[in-house]
Amino acid sequence: MSEQQVTPELRQWIVAQAQAGHKPEVVLEAMRASGWQEAVALDALEATLKGFLAEHAQAAGLPVPVVVPAPDLTDSPLWLDAGDRQVQVLMTLHHPRVVVFGGLLSAAECEALIELARPRLARSETVQTETGGSEVNPVRTSSGMFFGREENPLCAQIEARIARLLEWPIENGEGLQILHYLPGAEYKPHHDYFDPAKAGTPAILARGGQRLGTLVMYLNAPAKGGATTFPDVGLEVAPIQGNAVFFSYDRPHLITRTLHGGAPVVAGEKWVATKWLRERRFE
């Protein structure tokens, strides 16, 4: 079979399909139906769309988007294979990219994480991007602790499940952070990516690059309050034990619309486990 050549006309057609809102998998299928070899079509699609997005971002004065962690939601599945368990897809939002999962953790796993974390809790801190360190901040009134990545068998099992679910390497993730909120405690709206304009950001990025995605797992259900909120889009995700909310941000910019927070706990207490995913291996 003669080698197929990717022409400027084909690239223009691919860009036109993207501008019309067609998903990459739809464009790929159309190319295959027209006689393009799958390997050639995939390479052409990837290279053309990457170039198109970069040019569009530069023209608008925005950072260039990068590949982010993501579950495979092709054909709108109701369940996803996370290796050792099936996880429900309860809700999806495209912009910002938000996915709510059901049953990511079992009740026993949630309770075990709480008990392992409880003796090590301290007042939560936030990253100080001016220096690259961390500090106690009045916007965050919880207590918490970090497990090292794969620190114990339970963490290793959960991290492997997350890596399978979000198709992102285990080594590109920070260790699990456990947070405990009492009545009145909250985390005011913020972004999880690191601001490139801050002096301390280069030191933070040296440990594994930018954060690209966040997974918040609910370890219990408070009686009232404690939702994860996305103020830019008016979304609130209820903290139900075993469920989780995932969101990604392909560049450190407000355009991602990933402003989010932990609403105050009104009654009871709230426990969550947070997993942040980086561009490359996190040290």
C-alpha positions in Angstrom: 0.0 0.0 0.0 1.4 3.4 -1.0 2.3 5.8 1.8 -0.4 8.4 2.4 0.6 12.0 2.5 -0.9 14.6 4.9 -1.6 17.6 2.8 -2.2 21.2 3.7 -5.8 20.7 2.5 -6.3 17.9 5.0 -5.0 20.0 7.8 -7.4 22.8 6.8 -10.2 20.3 6.8 -9.3 19.0 10.3 -9.2 22.6 11.7 -12.6 23.3 10.1 -14.0 20.3 11.8 -12.6 21.4 15.2 -14.0 24.9 14.7 -17.4 23.4 13.9 -17.3 21.6 17.3 -16.9 18.0 16.1 -15.1 15.8 18.6 -11.7 14.3 17.6 -13.1 10.7 17.6 -15.8 11.8 15.1 -13.2 13.4 12.9 -11.0 10.3 13.1 -13.9 8.0 12.1 -14.7 10.3 9.1 -11.1 10.1 8.0 -11.1 6.3 8.3 -14.3 6.1 6.3 -12.7 8.1 3.6 -9.8 5.6 3.3 -7.2 7.1 5.5 -5.0 4.5 7.4 -5.7 4.8 11.1 -2.1 5.5 12.1 -1.7 8.2 9.5 -5.1 9.8 10.5 -4.2 9.7 14.2 -0.8 11.4 13.6 -2.4 14.1 11.3 -5.2 14.7 13.8 -3.0 15.0 16.8 -0.4 17.3 15.1 -2.9 19.5 13.4 -5.1 20.0 16.5 -2.1 20.7 18.7 -0.8 23.3 16.3 -4.3 24.9 16.0 -4.7 25.1 19.7 -1.3 26.7 20.2 -1.9 29.3 17.5 -5.3 30.1 18.9 -3.9 30.6 22.4 -1.0 32.7 21.3 -3.3 34.9 19.2 -5.5 35.5 22.2 -2.5 36.1 24.5 -3.2 32.9 26.5 -1.0 30.1 27.8 -0.8 27.1 25.4 -3.1 24.3 26.6 -1.5 20.9 27.5 -2.7 17.4 27.8 -4.5 16.7 31.1 -5.6 13.7 33.0 -9.1 12.5 31.9 -11.4 9.5 32.2 -12.4 7.8 29.0 -15.9 9.1 28.5 -16.3 8.0 24.8 -19.9 7.0 24.1 -21.1 8.4 27.5 -20.5 5.4 29.7 -22.5 5.0 33.0 -19.7 2.9 34.5 -15.9 3.0 34.2 -13.4 0.2 34.9 -11.0 1.4 37.6 -9.1 -1.9 37.8 -10.3 -3.3 41.1 -13.8 -1.8 41.0 -16.4 -0.3 38.7 -17.0 3.4 39.2 -20.2 5.3 38.3 -20.3 8.4 36.1 -22.9 10.5 37.8 -22.4 13.9 36.1 -20.2 15.5 33.5 -19.6 19.2 32.6 -17.4 20.2 29.6 -16.3 23.8 30.5 -15.0 23.6 33.1 -14.2 19.9 32.7 -15.9 18.4 35.8 -16.8 14.7 36.4 -18.6 13.4 39.4 -17.9 9.8 40.2 -20.1 7.5 42.4 -18.6 4.7 44.5 -14.9 5.5 43.9 -14.2 4.4 47.5 -15.9 1.9 49.7 -17.2 2.8 53.1 -14.5 0.7 54.7 -11.8 2.5 52.7 -13.2 5.9 53.7 -13.2 5.0 57.4 -9.7 3.5 57.3 -8.3 6.6 55.7 -9.8 8.7 58.4 -8.4 6.6 61.2 -4.9 6.5 59.6 -5.0 10.3 59.2 -6.5 11.3 62.6 -3.3 11.1 64.7 -1.4 13.3 62.2 -3.8 16.2 61.7 -2.6 19.7 62.0 -4.0 23.1 60.9 -4.2 23.1 57.1 -1.8 25.4 55.1 -1.8 26.7 51.6 1.0 27.0 49.1 2.8 30.3 49.3 3.6 31.1 45.7 5.6 34.2 46.7 8.3 32.0 48.3 7.5 28.4 47.2 6.7 27.4 50.8 3.4 27.0 52.7 1.6 29.0 55.3 -1.5 29.0 57.5 -4.1 31.1 55.6 -7.5 32.4 56.9 -9.2 31.3 53.7 -8.6 27.6 54.7 -10.0 26.7 58.2 -9.7 22.9 58.1 -7.1 20.6 59.6 -5.2 18.0 57.5 -2.2 15.9 56.7 -0.4 14.4 53.7 0.4 10.7 53.1 3.5 10.0 51.0 2.7 8.6 47.6 2.0 4.8 48.1 2.9 5.2 51.8 0.8 2.3 52.9 -1.1 -0.5 51.1 -4.4 1.4 51.3 -3.0 4.5 49.7 -1.2 2.4 47.0 -4.5 0.6 46.2 -6.4 3.9 45.9 -3.7 5.6 43.9 -3.6 2.7 41.4 -7.4 3.0 41.0 -7.1 6.7 40.4 -4.3 6.2 37.8 -6.4 3.7 35.9 -9.6 5.8 36.1 -8.0 9.1 35.0 -5.4 7.5 32.7 -2.5 9.3 34.4 0.7 7.8 35.8 0.8 7.1 39.6 4.2 8.8 39.8 2.7 12.0 38.4 0.5 12.4 41.4 1.1 14.1 44.8 0.4 12.0 47.9 -3.2 11.9 49.2 -4.1 14.8 51.4 -6.7 14.2 54.1 -8.8 17.2 55.3 -11.1 17.5 58.3 -13.7 20.2 58.5 -15.7 21.0 61.7 -18.9 23.1 61.8 -18.1 26.6 60.3 -14.9 25.4 58.6 -14.5 26.1 54.9 -12.0 26.6 52.1 -12.9 29.8 50.2 -12.9 29.8 46.4 -9.4 29.4 44.9 -7.5 27.8 42.0 -5.3 24.8 42.3 -2.8 25.6 39.6 0.3 27.6 40.5 0.3 31.2 39.3 3.3 31.6 36.8 3.6 35.3 37.8 4.5 34.5 41.4 8.2 34.5 42.5 8.0 31.1 44.2 6.3 29.2 41.4 9.5 28.0 39.6 10.6 26.3 42.8 7.2 24.6 43.2 7.2 23.5 39.5 10.6 22.0 39.8 9.1 19.2 41.9 6.8 17.9 39.1 5.5 20.7 36.9 2.1 22.3 37.0 -0.9 20.8 38.7 -3.3 19.7 35.9 -6.1 18.0 37.7 -7.8 17.7 41.1 -9.8 14.7 42.5 -11.7 15.4 45.8 -13.0 12.2 47.4 -15.6 12.4 50.2 -14.9 10.2 53.2 -18.1 10.9 55.0 -21.3 12.9 54.6 -21.8 15.9 56.9 -25.4 16.5 58.1 -25.6 19.9 56.3 -23.3 22.0 54.1 -19.8 21.2 52.9 -20.4 21.1 49.2 -17.6 21.5 46.7 -18.6 24.7 44.8 -17.7 26.1 41.4 -18.8 29.7 41.6 -18.0 30.6 38.0 -20.7 28.1 36.7 -23.0 27.9 39.7 -22.3 24.2 40.4 -22.4 22.5 43.8 -21.3 18.9 44.3 -22.8 17.3 47.5 -20.3 15.5 49.8 -21.5 11.9 49.7 -19.4 9.2 51.2 -17.4 7.2 48.6 -18.2 9.7 45.8 -15.7 12.1 44.2 -15.5 15.1 42.0 -12.7 15.5 39.4 -11.8 18.6 37.5 -8.9 19.5 35.2 -7.3 22.7 34.0 -5.2 22.6 30.8 -3.4 25.9 31.6 -2.8 28.1 34.6 -5.4 30.7 33.6 -8.9 32.0 34.6 -10.1 30.7 31.2 -10.3 27.2 32.7 -13.1 28.4 34.9 -11.9 26.1 37.7 -12.4 28.5 40.6 -13.7 26.2 43.4 -14.1 26.0 47.1 -15.3 24.0 50.0 -18.5 25.5 51.4 -18.8 25.9 55.2 -19.9 22.8 57.1 -23.3 23.7 58.7 -23.8 20.6 60.8 -21.7 17.6 61.5 -18.2 17.2 60.2 -16.6 16.6 56.8 -13.6 14.5 55.8 -12.2 14.5 52.3 -9.1 13.0 50.5 -7.6 15.2 47.8 -5.4 14.0 45.0 -3.5 16.5 42.8 -2.1 15.4 39.5 1.1 17.0 38.0 2.6 17.3 34.5 5.4 14.9 35.3 6.8 12.8 38.1 6.3 14.5 41.5 9.3 14.4 43.8 
